């Protein structure tokens, strides 16, 4: 209901009074009614009705207002009391109207008194009386019976006066001619104003269910794209539609629009009155903002519409027809409203499509493909899965570009947005194994180094097998170089000890047994000592030990028979096995659900190769030994981080155990086929075009429930943010390294010792 303002109610009251004066002039020959019984209806009743309903209580009646109405009504009746001369019928009528006024007064007083009572039940009675008074204490209800009584008592024998007074009651009390005039004037003024703010520019050409409306322009270029327009359809409710693009048809070029709101019938009467049926109107921005605010429509979103939901979409996969590809690219996030929820999807691909529309005319368009990311949970700062699909032809909005503000606990972010991607559980990253896969130079090692720093900050020890010698410099704040160099000297010494010695037992021949013992001692001291050391780095290619493969035999040399055995150099794959098995042996004394040690296989295709990629035959056995250690290590807190640029050349026994995957740019079909089982075929096929320092992240270690394409952190930005809260360990100036007894220097000869 449209309520009049106070100013408009005063104007309405003036109109009603003017109308009364005109009727009085006709009925009584004066512009005002006579004083006395003949004018009682005017002075005591009608003025109270008009003033009360328009000025004092235009909306609702309070108990105190009921008192202010009932008292004058009752007093005015007492003043005109002519009980002795009245007929019995007049006395009955007088008693009835007096009783009504008195009853309202009594109930109003009760409501006021009981409302101030302390008891809740009594106050509840007061509330019920108040509701009764809101209906029966209105001035129209109190004074209309008094006017009827006055007409019966003083004008019953004067038909002309009865007719004119009845007309006055009808025009003022019943329908309020003043209100009608004011509202009509307002509507004419508003309609005229709206008519100046609305222009018809098109007509409805056809509907494509659901929600698509094809529009034919009245004049070329009158209907702009990405504009919210008003559509009036004589067969259904009026609508707001968003213009999308131009589409070719046999009858010319049409504008395609999508319905975004159905308007309630009669809600915008003035707008409906200025727009013809089956017409489309462009609305001035200020008035459009008023309508959109009333319909809860975000007007700013119209510029971010990039398409509409296409057929074949599912819960996980979104297809949408692109209507604006100016800012669309792989990795960008788009939004679709599903069941009043804002569900985000990530673009993973696209293709061109063409369809025959009529008489061999073709319609070409772009079709984008996106994967569901989920609903953003601001409290948990992560995405959660949404379990339903969008409606066909639903608008698809491109998420606005935002500058990424790095946070300490995020490993990356969605491209061109500030939506964060986190590590769900750092322990799962280790115990359930992680792989970083991608070609050379796309940022694998920097990502691995960041993950290792996060592990070490949580107290997880890292044993890195690095053929690149990169980790010691990048993680120098966690690597006690002097101490570790002394440890490496011991290992190098072990490779030289018994280097050329063979044994009857082949397992004891060469320097390999000494190297195994040295590795075990070095790793045991590293894992079991709480001395602040968290990082151990080995280059497997550095340890050139010898091994004896078979039992000794006889051979002829220089004309004499001799006995001996051939010795072979140990490969990096075999060193990897030794280290992996040594760590497992050390940890196997106690089971653990939390991660204790992470083995890092940098250039994993050279350390744990697939059976058909080994250089030496013995590497097959060595790779199997490493794989067994990883398979058994989870229950003891052991896991691995595997980094490689050749997915096809890494043993699948370990790779299949990697529950968390960071997939970066790759080209080989074998690698993409393998990754398709983890991250889905859609993301896997897009890996050929993924930018540097971007990765598809999925698995138990991710905070997101679905695969996501993210941009990994910049190394400098990560260090600046992360190390504000997580500081590297402080090492003592010099760590004592125990020296084996055989290496202890002999005491110098003391000539001063007495005989």
Phi, psi and omega in degrees: 000133179275114180271142178278149175285169180299319178298318180291327178292324176296317178298318179298318178299318178298319178296316180296318179295319177299319179296320178297317180297322178296317179294321178298319179298323180287319186281321188242359179081000176233157181284353176227149184289157180292154177280140180119201184298325183292334180257006183302318181302327185278309188284315188273338188242300189296319178297322179295322178297311185293310182295318181294315185284337184256328186251310188282304183229074182286340188244310179209160185251128175266163180304321180293327176293323178299322177296316182294338177271316187289324181296307178300324180297314181293318181295318181296325177293321179294328182290330181262014184292119174232059189300326185288330184260350183284152172282168181299323180295320180293321178296321179296316180296319179298315180299319183296312182288327177293319179297322179297314180295317180295321180296316178299319179298315181297314180295323179295317178296319178299317181299318180293315182293312184291334180295331180269005178284149183282336184284134183292323180295320178293320177296327177295322175297319178299320179295322179293320176297320179300319178297320178299318182290329179301335180264312191265355179256011175293148180300327179296321182288322183285316191267339178299315175300327179293320178297317179297320178298317180296319179298319182289320186281322190244351184228013186295333180264010183236090185302321182297317180294319179300317181296314183292320177295321178298318178297319178300316178299316182297315185284332184256306184283310187287309187245351179050085179302327178298316178297318181298316181296315182295314180294321178296318178298316179299318182293319178297317179295317181292321179296318178297319180293317179294321178302329177283342183257002182232138177223128179284128186233349185204173176229157180287123179264319182191163174247142170238106185284141358264148164074000179262130179238125177266131186242138176252122184288144175289316174231152180297140174067015176277342185247098182289156178277157183056045179235134176277123183239162179261126182244120179252116182245125183290344183264351182204182179297152174294160187221160164254133182228151179253122179287136187252296186201179178260135181234142181274136176221173183293337180261020178112189183272129179244157175263126179267134179227159179237134180291132178243347177198140173257124187271141179296135181300131178081359182287326180237069185298318182296322179293318179298327185286339183259354180248129181287159178299146179059029179243161180237133183235143171267130185254139177303144189304318183296316178289324178298322178297322178297315181294315181297322177296322179292329182263008181058044178252129177279105185294333182289341183287346184297329181283346183260004178289126180242352181179185176228149182299130183260166177299164178076005175292151180226186180297317183273329190239131179246127169252135175218143178279124185280128175249347177211106184255022184293327182237011181278132176204163181300135179097339180292152179265140174234158184237139172228138177275118180236117181051046179063018176247143179272102182258132183257143177230154179246129181290127180239354180178178179191165178203162177271145181230158177213140177221151177275127185255320181191131175050046177068008171289144181245153180232111180262143181203167177262139178237117181264154179237136181221152178253142180295133172261321175126198178257131181283124177260105186294324181294317181269352179056048179204168177265143174237150184294140173248134194256039171208168186250158182282162175287148177296144181069011174291138179299143178247125184252139177275126178296139182295146178287137179226150175281133184282124175254104186295141176242153186301328186262013181252138181264349179178188181209162177289138183305138177059032177207171177252016174289127188269151172238129185240167168277122182295311180210117184295332178292320179294330178299330182266301189294333179259008173066145184225144178232138173244116189237139178164166183287176181294136170083020180254002175106019182296311186295320179296322176295316179299319181295321177296317179297321180294320178297322177296321178296312183295328177295337177266009177087006178278129181275146187239128173246112188252124174259102193237114176275352185261348183057034182262329189290326181296328179277318182289332179248037185298331180289342177256356187245114179277089190302313180300316180297313183292329177295322177296320177297318180294326178298323178294320179292321178295321178297325180293329179290336180271338183287126181059033185297323184253014183265131174252159183228158176299323174271113185303329183292343181261357183279153178075187183268359183298316178302321178295321180293321178299314179297320180294318177298316181298315180296318181294315181288324178297317177295324180289316186282320188267348180264135178263061184259011178093351180279126183241349187230126175236128183236128174236143168255105186301335180285349185278335187262099184260076178272170178243152179223154178251122186274327187219171181295152180294156179218176181265144178209157183260129179217129180057037176079005181234148176277130180231162179243138181181186181214147179284142178244140183237155178283143178280138182268162176302329179294321179289324175298320178300318178296316182300313182295315182298314181291325179295316179298317179297317179300320182292319183280341188290355179288339184212131178279152183206140174275337180266154181289138176246313183224137174245123174270128182253122177252089175280138188057054188299334179295341176263344184256325178226069187285157172294157187301330182269009180239010182285150178273318179243150183298326181292344180291335177298313179295321181295318179297321178297321178295319177297317181298320178297320180298319180291319180297324183272346191284337188303317184288350178251008179086020180252137175208184184223155169242116186251126180236127180205155175254359181230086183300323184293336186263003179261142181301129181286345178298320177276317185299323179291343179270356180279106184278344178240132185233132165248105183258117179254190187301133177211155184241332188287139183295326180299315179296318181291324177296319179295314182291334179301331178289337182264305189257359180094151183297326184293311178294322182298319180291337181275355185293338180293335184249008179293137182287166175298147180061027171240146182211146169273121187246129180201149174133187185294333181280353183270148175281345180265145183279342180243161173299144179223145173265117184234160172261122184287162183295146167289137186302314182294319179295321179298312181298319181296321182278314189288319186281357170292331181250337184234107184264142177297159181290157175255124181263150175295164183301318179213128179263134179285130179250116179299135180255131180303153183301321182292346179259357179293132179293140178289144180295142180291150180293128183256106181288345184275358180288123181290147176276000000 
